Amino acid sequence: MSVRRRVRAAAGGLCLLAALASRDHSRPAEAAAPPATGRAATAIGTCDGRQLGEWQFVAREQMRVQARGRSGNDWVGLTAATDGFHDWAPFDDFKTTICGALGIFGTFEPTREKEFLRFLPEIPEHDWNVILIPTARSIFDERFRLARRLMERGHEGDLVSCQGTPCFEAEVTPQSRLLKANSAGGWLTSCRRGQTLCTFGPWVGDGGHGYRPEIHPAERIWWRDGDRLKLIAVQDASQRFRDHRQFQWADTREPSRWHPWAAPSMQGEFRVAFEAAAGSAVEFLVEQMLDTNVRGVTPPVPAADMQYAFSHQGTDVGGVRVRLGLGATSERLELNLSSLDIAPDDVCLRPDGRSLQGYLRLHDVIGYRHQEGEGFNTFEVVPPPLLTPVPAAAGMYSRKSRHLLLARNAALATLLLGLVLMLVEAALAFILPKFAAQFSADMQLDFMRGIVQAMLGTEIGIHVGPEIFQSIAWVHPVVLALTWAHALVCCTRIPAGEVDRGTADVLLGLPVSRWDVFLSETLMWLVCGAAILAAALAGNFLGCLGLPPEQRPQFSRLFIVLLNLFCLYCCVAGFTCLVSSMSNRRGRAMTIVFLVLLAVLLLNYLAEFWQPLERIVFLNPLHYHRPVNVLASGAWPWSHMAVLLGFGSAMWFAGGAVFAKRDLCTV
């Protein structure tokens, strides 16, 4: 019996070991692909006034992102930090968010930039200098204006200037891995100039520059990249703000719950605003791009795919799904769920009962005390779309203001060229008929008659009529040169002119599409082109007042000639837009178009004297501008106008397509 018992016990032990072994082998598969987890519905309340107002501000002014410190890490205090040479005095005793357009992005590496420092031990300073222009007519602009009043007198020149506009600096020294990854990946570069960025950190005055305002260190930075949000949390690695001894607590006692501004184990969070229709669910995609020295958090996320449901007074009102992943730049093989605290926060049902609002919280703890222990965490978040689009800020982002700005830029060229063209037309209309007899004598010469025929595009006899002189006023090289000069000036401004001046990044950083910018520019040159041709018509009319009635052209026929010339203007402008869209230098674009137009003029004249060129004369735009036939018969040149408009439209559309897809950067 004892042997049988031993055999049974051994068999039972083997079965138990087999079961344990099978369960151990299943664990790696579960860890590699964590299952989705469902949770019981969380009861939420009705949004109060504070919640509604705060959510609207975050969605409208801060690109749907709110940055906060946790566990006392948002408390700056009212004492200054110092490195022994100068100090940073707080303007606010809590860390502050400032948003604005990126004016300048630069780096400061003294060991590389100063020749004599290369022979000394490397200085642990590799700064990001993010220069922002605070959003106009916003609380950020008010904070900036108030801080400027607190600067020392006589140090106004220490303020950073962004093309004449005062701006402020958000500075941080990133950890070396983040510095290299950003240089390789191009996350935060000068190519984002003009794009709205937000920074979070101590709002201080730099004592080394007359206490000019700056965010220093900027521990959280975020911006929008298409439908994605880029979020960077970084602990300053300059060794200036992490130790209690680096702060001036000489006159007051250090509070017990106060932390140095960039102390290790720095806790903070991003909160991304969302809204959902009642009864529906929305989805977030969160990808961790790169992280270093990120510590464990409480509570960590339970899985990489989470679903949350919400109820209000026992009724289901919606839910949120959060999918986590690793970005393309991450060096991890799988997510470290113990270092991630990502969950909905401050969710409530709006008073109308039709929608709910809240935030997705991304909480992290970064940094250790050992050498190179500074940490950072970077995320890319795809939030669900809002139910109603956030209204664009007033001022430079509005369509009306943008059109007014474009019109102001083209007003001077239009005014000057319009006045000159009016004077030229008046002189030609009045003077040419005075030389009718001399002109008829010159027509006896075949060479002179050939030049005039090339100019007018038609055969003329020895005896000329008044319509010949009237036509010359609309095909004279000076008139054509002035008209085309206006097209060159207006149509090379975008994008060639903006890239040449270094302002393309500012323009393209606005919350408008490239096609919207291109259409606005097109509307501008169409209106201005019509204006200078109207000035030419007025000049021609004034010049004809000094002529006998029988020598004056009919106004209805002049109007047809003007429309035909406007079609020629559009043809040249469309071609100029294409050349400008393909060029990075305005001078180069204007030179190319000028040479092409010069060839057009030469072809128009040489075809009259050289027979082989007549085969390709149909390619010449001037072949479709023949005012003498219109003034003589009054017939509408529909086919000529259609050819000019068709060619110009094709070139314009090609230019817009190139502009919309080109990679433009002034760096």
C-alpha positions as CSV (number, residue, x, y, z in Angstrom):
1,M,0.0,0.0,0.0
2,S,2.8,2.4,0.7
3,V,4.2,1.9,-2.8
4,R,0.9,2.6,-4.4
5,R,0.5,5.8,-2.4
6,R,3.9,6.9,-3.4
7,V,3.1,6.3,-7.1
8,R,-0.2,8.2,-6.8
9,A,1.6,11.1,-5.0
10,A,4.3,11.2,-7.7
11,A,1.7,11.2,-10.5
12,G,-0.3,14.0,-8.8
13,G,3.0,16.0,-8.4
14,L,3.7,15.6,-12.1
15,C,0.3,16.8,-13.0
16,L,0.6,19.8,-10.8
17,L,4.0,20.6,-12.3
18,A,2.6,20.3,-15.8
19,A,-0.2,22.7,-15.0
20,L,2.2,25.2,-13.5
21,A,4.5,24.9,-16.5
22,S,1.6,25.5,-18.9
23,R,0.5,28.6,-16.9
24,D,4.1,30.0,-16.9
25,H,4.3,29.6,-20.6
26,S,1.1,31.6,-21.2
27,R,2.4,34.7,-19.2
28,P,4.8,36.1,-21.8
29,A,2.1,36.0,-24.5
30,E,-0.3,37.9,-22.2
31,A,2.4,40.5,-21.3
32,A,3.2,41.0,-25.0
33,A,-0.4,41.8,-25.9
34,P,-2.3,43.0,-22.8
35,P,-6.0,42.3,-23.2
36,A,-8.5,45.1,-23.3
37,T,-10.0,45.8,-19.9
38,G,-13.5,46.9,-19.3
39,R,-14.5,48.8,-16.1
40,A,-17.7,49.4,-14.3
41,A,-19.4,52.7,-15.1
42,T,-18.0,55.6,-13.0
43,A,-20.6,58.0,-11.7
44,I,-20.1,61.6,-12.7
45,G,-21.8,64.8,-11.8
46,T,-23.0,67.9,-13.6
47,C,-20.4,70.4,-14.7
48,D,-20.3,73.5,-12.6
49,G,-19.2,77.0,-13.8
50,R,-15.6,76.5,-12.9
51,Q,-15.3,73.3,-14.9
52,L,-17.1,74.7,-17.9
53,G,-15.0,77.9,-18.0
54,E,-11.7,76.1,-17.4
55,W,-12.4,73.5,-20.1
56,Q,-13.3,76.2,-22.7
57,F,-10.1,78.1,-21.9
58,V,-7.9,75.1,-22.3
59,A,-9.6,74.1,-25.5
60,R,-9.5,77.6,-27.0
61,E,-6.3,79.1,-25.8
62,Q,-4.0,76.1,-25.0
63,M,-4.6,73.7,-27.9
64,R,-6.7,71.4,-25.7
65,V,-3.7,70.7,-23.3
66,Q,-3.3,71.7,-19.7
67,A,0.0,71.2,-17.9
68,R,0.2,70.9,-14.1
69,G,2.6,70.0,-11.4
70,R,1.7,67.4,-8.7
71,S,2.7,66.7,-5.1
72,G,3.9,70.3,-4.6
73,N,5.9,70.4,-7.8
74,D,3.8,73.3,-9.2
75,W,4.8,75.6,-6.3
76,V,7.6,77.9,-7.3
77,G,7.6,80.1,-4.2
78,L,8.7,83.7,-4.0
79,T,12.5,83.2,-3.6
80,A,15.0,83.4,-6.4
81,A,17.2,80.8,-7.8
82,T,20.9,81.6,-8.4
83,D,24.0,80.1,-10.0
84,G,26.4,82.5,-8.2
85,F,26.5,85.0,-11.1
86,H,22.9,86.1,-11.5
87,D,19.5,85.1,-10.3
88,W,16.0,84.2,-11.5
89,A,13.3,86.0,-9.5
90,P,9.7,84.6,-9.7
91,F,6.9,86.8,-11.0
92,D,4.4,84.2,-9.9
93,D,4.6,81.7,-7.0
94,F,3.2,78.9,-9.1
95,K,4.4,77.5,-12.4
96,T,2.7,79.2,-15.3
97,T,1.6,78.3,-18.9
98,I,2.4,80.8,-21.7
99,C,1.4,80.2,-25.3
100,G,2.5,82.0,-28.4
101,A,3.9,81.8,-31.9
102,L,7.4,80.5,-32.2
103,G,9.6,83.4,-33.3
104,I,13.1,82.0,-32.9
105,F,14.4,78.6,-32.0
106,G,18.0,78.2,-31.1
107,T,20.5,76.2,-29.0
108,F,23.2,77.4,-26.7
109,E,26.2,75.2,-26.3
110,P,29.1,77.3,-24.8
111,T,31.7,74.5,-25.1
112,R,31.1,74.4,-28.9
113,E,30.5,78.1,-29.5
114,K,33.5,79.5,-27.6
115,E,36.9,78.5,-28.9
116,F,38.8,78.9,-25.7
117,L,36.3,76.7,-23.7
118,R,37.1,73.7,-25.9
119,F,40.3,73.1,-24.0
120,L,38.4,73.0,-20.6
121,P,36.1,70.3,-19.2
122,E,32.8,70.3,-21.0
123,I,30.2,72.7,-19.4
124,P,27.0,70.7,-18.8
125,E,24.8,73.2,-20.7
126,H,23.1,72.5,-24.0
127,D,20.1,74.9,-23.9
128,W,17.0,75.0,-26.0
129,N,16.1,78.7,-26.5
130,V,12.4,78.8,-27.5
131,I,11.5,82.4,-28.3
132,L,7.8,83.0,-28.3
133,I,5.5,85.9,-29.3
134,P,2.6,85.7,-26.8
135,T,-0.8,85.3,-28.4
136,A,-2.2,88.8,-29.0
137,R,-5.1,90.0,-26.8
138,S,-4.9,87.0,-24.5
139,I,-4.0,86.4,-20.8
140,F,-0.6,85.3,-22.0
141,D,0.0,88.7,-23.6
142,E,-1.2,90.4,-20.4
143,R,1.2,88.4,-18.2
144,F,4.0,89.4,-20.6
145,R,3.1,93.1,-20.5
146,L,2.9,93.1,-16.7
147,A,6.3,91.3,-16.4
148,R,7.9,93.9,-18.7
149,R,6.8,96.7,-16.4
150,L,8.7,95.0,-13.6
151,M,12.0,95.0,-15.5
152,E,14.8,97.2,-14.3
153,R,14.9,100.6,-15.9
154,G,17.4,101.0,-18.7
155,H,17.3,97.3,-19.6
156,E,14.5,97.4,-22.1
157,G,17.1,96.6,-24.8
158,D,17.6,93.2,-23.2
159,L,14.2,92.1,-24.4
160,V,14.3,89.7,-27.3
161,S,12.9,91.1,-30.5
162,C,11.1,89.0,-33.1
163,Q,11.2,91.2,-36.3
164,G,10.4,94.3,-34.2
165,T,7.9,92.6,-31.9
166,P,8.9,92.1,-28.2
167,C,9.0,88.4,-27.3
168,F,10.1,86.2,-24.4
169,E,12.3,83.2,-24.0
170,A,11.4,79.7,-22.7
171,E,14.7,78.0,-21.8
172,V,15.6,74.5,-20.7
173,T,18.6,72.3,-20.8
174,P,17.4,68.9,-22.0
175,Q,19.1,65.6,-21.2
176,S,21.7,64.6,-23.8
177,R,19.6,61.8,-25.2
178,L,16.6,64.1,-25.8
179,L,18.9,66.7,-27.3
180,K,20.3,64.1,-29.8
181,A,16.9,62.6,-30.5
182,N,15.4,66.0,-31.2
183,S,18.2,66.9,-33.6
184,A,17.7,63.6,-35.5
185,G,13.9,63.6,-35.5
186,G,13.3,67.3,-36.1
187,W,10.6,67.6,-33.4
188,L,11.3,71.1,-32.2
189,T,13.2,73.1,-34.8
190,S,13.3,76.5,-36.5
191,C,11.1,75.0,-39.2
192,R,8.2,75.5,-36.8
193,R,8.6,79.3,-36.7
194,G,5.2,80.9,-36.6
195,Q,3.5,77.8,-35.2
196,T,1.8,78.1,-31.8
197,L,3.6,76.5,-28.9
198,C,2.8,76.4,-25.2
199,T,5.3,76.1,-22.4
200,F,4.9,75.4,-18.7
201,G,7.3,76.2,-15.9
202,P,8.4,79.0,-13.5
203,W,7.6,82.5,-14.8
204,V,10.7,84.4,-13.7
205,G,12.8,87.5,-14.4
206,D,16.4,86.9,-15.5
207,G,18.6,89.1,-13.3
208,G,21.4,88.8,-15.8
209,H,19.3,90.7,-18.3
210,G,17.5,93.3,-16.3
211,Y,14.9,90.8,-15.1
212,R,13.5,90.3,-18.5
213,P,10.6,87.7,-18.3
214,E,11.1,84.1,-19.3
215,I,9.9,80.6,-18.6
216,H,13.0,79.0,-17.0
217,P,13.2,76.0,-16.8
218,A,10.5,75.1,-19.4
219,E,9.6,71.7,-18.0
220,R,6.6,71.0,-20.3
221,I,6.3,72.0,-24.0
222,W,3.6,71.1,-26.4
223,W,2.4,71.9,-29.9
224,R,0.1,70.6,-32.6
225,D,1.3,68.7,-35.6
226,G,-1.7,68.1,-37.9
227,D,-4.3,66.1,-35.9
228,R,-1.6,65.0,-33.4
229,L,-0.4,66.7,-30.2
230,K,3.3,66.5,-29.4
231,L,3.9,66.6,-25.6
232,I,7.4,66.9,-24.0
233,A,8.1,66.7,-20.3
234,V,11.7,67.4,-19.5
235,Q,13.7,67.8,-16.3
236,D,16.3,70.6,-16.6
237,A,19.9,69.2,-16.8
238,S,21.8,72.4,-16.2
239,Q,22.3,71.5,-12.4
240,R,20.9,74.9,-11.5
241,F,17.4,74.3,-10.1
242,R,17.6,70.8,-8.5
243,D,19.2,71.5,-5.1
244,H,17.9,73.5,-2.1
245,R,21.2,75.3,-1.8
246,Q,20.7,77.0,-5.2
247,F,17.9,79.1,-3.8
248,Q,18.1,82.3,-1.8
249,W,16.3,81.4,1.5
250,A,18.4,83.9,3.5
251,D,15.6,86.0,4.9
252,T,12.9,83.5,5.2
253,R,12.7,79.9,6.3
254,E,12.3,77.2,3.6
255,P,8.7,75.8,3.7
256,S,8.5,72.1,4.5
257,R,6.5,71.1,1.4
258,W,8.5,73.2,-1.1
259,H,10.6,71.5,-3.8
260,P,13.4,72.9,-5.9
261,W,12.0,73.7,-9.4
262,A,13.7,70.8,-11.2
263,A,14.4,68.4,-8.3
264,P,14.5,64.6,-9.1
265,S,11.3,62.7,-8.9
266,M,9.6,65.7,-10.5
267,Q,5.9,64.9,-10.8
268,G,3.6,66.5,-13.3
269,E,0.9,65.8,-15.8
270,F,-0.6,66.7,-19.1
271,R,-4.4,66.8,-19.4
272,V,-5.9,66.6,-22.9
273,A,-9.4,68.0,-23.1
274,F,-12.1,66.0,-24.9
275,E,-15.9,66.1,-25.3
276,A,-18.4,63.6,-26.4
277,A,-22.1,63.5,-27.3
278,A,-24.2,61.9,-24.5
279,G,-24.4,58.2,-25.0
280,S,-21.5,57.9,-27.3
281,A,-17.8,56.8,-26.8
282,V,-14.7,58.5,-28.0
283,E,-11.2,57.1,-28.5
284,F,-7.6,58.3,-27.7
285,L,-4.4,57.0,-29.3
286,V,-1.4,57.7,-27.1
287,E,2.1,56.8,-28.3
288,Q,5.2,57.1,-26.1
289,M,7.9,58.4,-28.5
290,L,11.0,58.3,-26.2
291,D,11.6,58.3,-22.5
292,T,14.6,58.2,-20.1
293,N,14.7,57.9,-16.3
294,V,11.0,57.7,-15.9
295,R,10.0,56.4,-12.5
296,G,7.1,54.2,-11.4
297,V,3.7,55.9,-10.7
298,T,0.7,55.1,-8.6
299,P,-1.7,53.8,-9.8
300,P,-0.1,52.5,-13.1
301,V,-2.2,51.6,-16.1
302,P,-3.5,48.0,-16.0
303,A,-3.3,47.4,-19.8
304,A,-2.5,48.9,-23.2
305,D,-6.1,49.0,-24.2
306,M,-8.6,50.5,-21.7
307,Q,-12.2,51.3,-21.8
308,Y,-14.0,53.6,-19.4
309,A,-17.7,54.1,-19.0
310,F,-19.6,56.9,-17.3
311,S,-23.0,57.2,-15.8
312,H,-25.1,60.1,-14.5
313,Q,-27.8,59.4,-12.0
314,G,-27.8,55.7,-13.0
315,T,-28.0,56.4,-16.8
316,D,-25.1,55.6,-19.1
317,V,-23.9,58.8,-20.7
318,G,-20.8,57.7,-22.7
319,G,-17.4,56.4,-22.5
320,V,-13.7,56.7,-23.4
321,R,-11.3,54.2,-25.0
322,V,-7.6,54.7,-24.6
323,R,-5.2,52.8,-26.8
324,L,-1.5,52.9,-25.8
325,G,1.5,52.2,-28.1
326,L,5.1,52.9,-28.8
327,G,6.1,55.5,-31.3
328,A,8.5,55.0,-34.2
329,T,11.4,56.7,-32.2
330,S,11.0,54.7,-29.1
331,E,13.8,52.4,-28.0
332,R,11.6,50.1,-26.0
333,L,10.5,46.6,-27.1
334,E,7.2,46.9,-25.1
335,L,5.5,49.5,-22.9
336,N,6.5,49.8,-19.3
337,L,3.0,50.0,-17.9
338,S,4.3,50.6,-14.3
339,S,5.6,54.1,-15.3
340,L,2.4,55.2,-17.0
341,D,-0.6,56.7,-15.3
342,I,-3.1,57.5,-18.1
343,A,-6.8,57.8,-17.3
344,P,-9.8,60.1,-17.7
345,D,-10.0,63.0,-15.2
346,D,-12.5,65.6,-14.1
347,V,-15.3,64.2,-16.4
348,C,-18.7,65.7,-16.0
349,L,-22.0,66.0,-17.8
350,R,-22.8,69.5,-19.2
351,P,-26.0,71.2,-17.9
352,D,-27.8,70.7,-21.2
353,G,-27.5,67.0,-20.8
354,R,-26.4,66.6,-24.5
355,S,-22.7,66.2,-24.0
356,L,-20.0,65.4,-21.5
357,Q,-16.5,66.9,-21.1
358,G,-13.3,66.0,-19.4
359,Y,-9.6,65.4,-19.7
360,L,-7.3,62.5,-20.4
361,R,-4.6,62.6,-17.7
362,L,-1.0,61.7,-18.6
363,H,0.9,61.6,-15.2
364,D,4.6,60.9,-15.0
365,V,7.5,61.0,-12.4
366,I,10.9,61.7,-13.9
367,G,14.5,62.1,-12.8
368,Y,17.0,60.4,-10.4
369,R,19.7,61.9,-8.3
370,H,22.6,60.0,-9.8
371,Q,24.9,61.3,-12.6
372,E,23.0,61.8,-15.9
373,G,19.9,61.0,-13.9
374,E,17.7,63.7,-15.4
375,G,14.6,62.4,-17.1
376,F,12.2,63.2,-19.9
377,N,9.1,61.7,-21.4
378,T,7.6,62.4,-24.8
379,F,4.2,61.5,-26.1
380,E,2.2,61.8,-29.4
381,V,-1.5,61.9,-28.8
382,V,-4.3,61.7,-31.3
383,P,-7.4,63.1,-29.5
384,P,-10.9,62.6,-30.7
385,P,-12.4,65.6,-32.7
386,L,-14.4,68.2,-30.8
387,L,-18.1,68.4,-31.3
388,T,-17.8,72.1,-32.4
389,P,-14.5,73.5,-33.8
390,V,-12.7,75.9,-31.5
391,P,-13.0,79.4,-32.9
392,A,-9.7,80.8,-34.2
393,A,-8.1,83.7,-32.3
394,A,-8.9,87.1,-33.6
395,G,-6.4,89.3,-35.4
396,M,-3.9,87.8,-37.8
397,Y,-5.7,84.4,-38.0
398,S,-9.1,85.8,-39.3
399,R,-9.8,85.7,-43.0
400,K,-10.7,89.3,-43.2
401,S,-7.5,90.5,-41.5
402,R,-5.4,88.3,-43.7
403,H,-7.0,89.8,-46.8
404,L,-6.4,93.3,-45.5
405,L,-2.8,92.4,-44.8
406,L,-2.3,91.1,-48.3
407,A,-4.0,94.1,-49.8
408,R,-1.7,96.5,-47.8
409,N,1.4,94.7,-49.0
410,A,0.3,95.1,-52.7
411,A,-1.1,98.6,-52.3
412,L,2.1,100.5,-53.0
413,A,3.0,98.6,-56.1
414,T,-0.5,98.9,-57.4
415,L,-0.7,102.6,-56.7
416,L,2.6,103.5,-58.3
417,L,2.3,101.3,-61.4
418,G,-1.4,102.3,-61.8
419,L,-0.5,106.0,-61.9
420,V,2.3,105.5,-64.3
421,L,0.2,103.3,-66.6
422,M,-2.6,105.9,-66.5
423,L,-0.2,108.7,-67.5
424,V,1.3,106.5,-70.3
425,E,-2.1,105.6,-71.7
426,A,-3.2,109.3,-71.6
427,A,-0.1,110.4,-73.4
428,L,-0.3,107.7,-76.1
429,A,-4.1,108.3,-76.7
430,F,-3.5,112.0,-77.0
431,I,-0.2,112.2,-78.9
432,L,-0.3,109.4,-81.4
433,P,-3.1,110.8,-83.6
434,K,-1.2,114.1,-83.8
435,F,1.4,112.4,-86.0
436,A,-1.0,110.8,-88.4
437,A,0.5,112.4,-91.5
438,Q,4.1,111.5,-90.5
439,F,3.0,108.1,-89.5
440,S,1.4,107.5,-93.0
441,A,4.7,108.5,-94.6
442,D,6.7,106.1,-92.5
443,M,4.3,103.3,-93.6
444,Q,5.9,103.6,-97.1
445,L,8.9,101.8,-95.7
446,D,8.5,98.0,-95.5
447,F,10.6,97.7,-92.4
448,M,8.5,100.3,-90.4
449,R,5.3,98.7,-91.7
450,G,6.6,95.3,-90.6
451,I,7.3,96.5,-87.0
452,V,3.8,98.1,-86.7
453,Q,2.2,94.9,-88.1
454,A,4.1,92.8,-85.6
455,M,3.0,95.1,-82.8
456,L,-0.7,95.0,-83.9
457,G,-0.8,91.5,-85.2
458,T,-2.5,92.3,-88.5
459,E,-1.8,93.4,-92.0
460,I,-2.1,97.2,-92.6
461,G,-2.0,99.2,-95.8
462,I,-0.2,102.4,-96.7
463,H,-3.1,104.6,-95.5
464,V,-4.0,104.1,-91.8
465,G,-7.2,104.9,-89.9
466,P,-7.8,106.1,-86.3
467,E,-8.3,102.6,-85.0
468,I,-4.5,101.9,-85.7
469,F,-3.5,104.7,-83.3
470,Q,-6.1,103.6,-80.7
471,S,-4.8,100.1,-80.9
472,I,-1.1,101.0,-80.4
473,A,-2.0,102.5,-77.0
474,W,-3.0,98.9,-75.8
475,V,-0.1,96.9,-77.4
476,H,2.8,99.4,-76.8
477,P,5.8,97.7,-75.1
478,V,5.7,100.2,-72.3
479,V,2.1,99.4,-71.5
480,L,2.8,95.7,-71.6
481,A,5.9,96.0,-69.5
482,L,4.1,97.9,-66.8
483,T,1.2,95.4,-66.7
484,W,3.5,92.5,-66.6
485,A,5.7,94.2,-63.9
486,H,2.7,94.3,-61.7
487,A,2.1,90.6,-62.2
488,L,5.7,89.8,-61.3
489,V,5.7,91.9,-58.1
490,C,2.4,90.5,-56.8
491,C,2.6,86.8,-57.9
492,T,6.2,86.2,-56.7
493,R,5.4,87.2,-53.1
494,I,4.2,83.7,-52.1
495,P,6.0,81.5,-51.6
496,A,9.3,82.7,-53.2
497,G,9.2,86.1,-51.5
498,E,8.3,84.7,-48.1
499,V,11.0,82.0,-48.2
500,D,13.5,84.6,-49.4
501,R,12.7,86.9,-46.5
502,G,12.7,84.0,-44.0
503,T,9.1,84.5,-43.0
504,A,7.6,81.5,-44.8
505,D,7.6,79.5,-41.5
506,V,5.6,82.2,-39.8
507,L,3.0,82.4,-42.5
508,L,2.6,78.7,-42.9
509,G,2.4,78.2,-39.1
510,L,-0.9,79.9,-39.1
511,P,-4.0,77.7,-38.6
512,V,-4.9,77.9,-42.3
513,S,-4.2,75.5,-45.2
514,R,-1.7,76.3,-47.9
515,W,-4.5,76.4,-50.5
516,D,-6.2,79.0,-48.3
517,V,-3.1,81.1,-48.4
518,F,-2.7,80.6,-52.1
519,L,-6.3,81.5,-52.8
520,S,-6.1,84.7,-50.7
521,E,-3.0,85.7,-52.6
522,T,-4.7,85.0,-55.9
523,L,-7.7,87.1,-54.9
524,M,-5.3,89.9,-54.0
525,W,-3.5,90.0,-57.4
526,L,-6.8,89.6,-59.3
527,V,-8.3,92.7,-57.6
528,C,-5.1,94.7,-57.9
529,G,-4.6,93.7,-61.6
530,A,-8.1,94.9,-62.3
531,A,-7.4,98.1,-60.5
532,I,-4.3,99.0,-62.6
533,L,-6.1,98.2,-65.8
534,A,-9.0,100.4,-64.7
535,A,-6.4,103.1,-64.2
536,A,-5.2,102.5,-67.8
537,L,-8.7,102.8,-69.1
538,A,-9.2,106.1,-67.2
539,G,-6.0,107.4,-68.6
540,N,-7.0,106.5,-72.2
541,F,-10.3,108.1,-71.7
542,L,-8.8,111.3,-70.4
543,G,-6.3,111.4,-73.3
544,C,-9.1,111.0,-75.9
545,L,-10.9,114.0,-74.5
546,G,-8.4,116.2,-76.3
547,L,-9.1,114.6,-79.7
548,P,-11.8,115.4,-82.2
549,P,-15.0,113.3,-81.8
550,E,-14.3,111.3,-85.0
551,Q,-10.9,110.1,-83.7
552,R,-12.2,108.9,-80.3
553,P,-12.8,105.2,-79.9
554,Q,-16.2,103.8,-78.8
555,F,-16.2,103.1,-75.0
556,S,-17.9,99.7,-75.4
557,R,-15.1,98.5,-77.7
558,L,-12.5,99.9,-75.4
559,F,-14.1,97.8,-72.6
560,I,-13.7,94.6,-74.7
561,V,-10.0,95.5,-75.4
562,L,-9.5,95.9,-71.6
563,L,-11.1,92.5,-70.8
564,N,-8.8,90.9,-73.4
565,L,-5.8,92.6,-71.8
566,F,-7.0,91.4,-68.4
567,C,-7.0,87.8,-69.8
568,L,-3.4,88.3,-70.9
569,Y,-2.6,89.6,-67.4
570,C,-4.1,86.5,-65.9
571,C,-2.1,84.3,-68.3
572,V,1.2,85.9,-67.2
573,A,0.2,85.9,-63.6
574,G,-0.7,82.2,-63.6
575,F,2.7,81.3,-65.1
576,T,4.4,83.5,-62.6
577,C,2.6,81.7,-59.7
578,L,3.9,78.4,-61.0
579,V,7.5,79.7,-61.2
580,S,7.3,81.3,-57.7
581,S,5.9,78.0,-56.2
582,M,9.0,76.1,-57.5
583,S,11.5,78.7,-56.4
584,N,13.1,79.6,-53.0
585,R,14.4,83.0,-54.2
586,R,12.2,85.8,-55.4
587,G,14.9,87.4,-57.5
588,R,15.4,84.1,-59.3
589,A,11.7,83.7,-60.0
590,M,11.4,87.2,-61.3
591,T,14.4,86.7,-63.5
592,I,13.0,83.5,-65.1
593,V,9.6,85.1,-65.8
594,F,11.3,88.2,-67.2
595,L,13.4,86.2,-69.6
596,V,10.4,84.2,-70.8
597,L,8.4,87.5,-71.4
598,L,11.4,88.9,-73.2
599,A,11.4,85.9,-75.5
600,V,7.6,86.3,-76.0
601,L,8.2,89.9,-77.2
602,L,11.1,88.9,-79.5
603,L,9.0,86.1,-81.0
604,N,6.2,88.5,-81.7
605,Y,8.4,90.8,-83.7
606,L,10.8,88.3,-85.3
607,A,7.9,86.1,-86.6
608,E,7.0,89.1,-88.9
609,F,10.4,89.0,-90.6
610,W,11.4,85.3,-90.4
611,Q,9.1,82.8,-92.0
612,P,9.9,79.6,-89.9
613,L,8.8,81.3,-86.7
614,E,5.3,81.7,-88.0
615,R,4.8,77.9,-87.3
616,I,5.1,78.4,-83.6
617,V,3.6,81.9,-83.2
618,F,0.4,80.2,-81.8
619,L,2.4,79.6,-78.6
620,N,2.9,83.3,-78.1
621,P,0.3,84.8,-75.7
622,L,0.5,88.1,-77.6
623,H,-1.0,86.3,-80.6
624,Y,-4.3,86.3,-78.7
625,H,-4.3,90.0,-77.9
626,R,-5.3,91.9,-81.1
627,P,-7.1,95.1,-80.1
628,V,-7.1,96.5,-83.7
629,N,-9.6,93.9,-84.8
630,V,-11.9,94.7,-81.9
631,L,-11.7,98.4,-82.3
632,A,-12.4,98.1,-86.0
633,S,-15.4,95.7,-85.9
634,G,-16.5,95.6,-82.2
635,A,-16.5,91.7,-82.3
636,W,-15.8,89.9,-79.0
637,P,-12.6,87.7,-79.3
638,W,-14.1,84.8,-77.3
639,S,-11.6,82.2,-78.6
640,H,-8.6,84.3,-77.8
641,M,-9.8,85.1,-74.3
642,A,-10.6,81.4,-73.7
643,V,-7.1,80.4,-74.7
644,L,-5.5,83.0,-72.4
645,L,-7.6,82.1,-69.5
646,G,-7.2,78.4,-70.0
647,F,-3.5,78.5,-70.1
648,G,-3.3,80.9,-67.1
649,S,-5.7,78.7,-65.1
650,A,-3.7,75.5,-65.8
651,M,-0.4,77.2,-64.8
652,W,-2.1,78.6,-61.7
653,F,-3.5,75.3,-60.6
654,A,-0.2,73.6,-61.2
655,G,1.5,76.3,-59.0
656,G,-1.0,75.8,-56.2
657,A,-0.5,72.0,-56.3
658,V,3.3,72.5,-56.1
659,F,3.0,75.0,-53.2
660,A,0.6,72.7,-51.3
661,K,3.0,69.8,-51.4
662,R,6.4,71.4,-51.2
663,D,8.6,71.0,-48.2
664,L,9.3,74.7,-47.3
665,C,11.8,75.7,-44.7
666,T,14.0,78.8,-44.4
667,V,16.7,77.0,-42.4
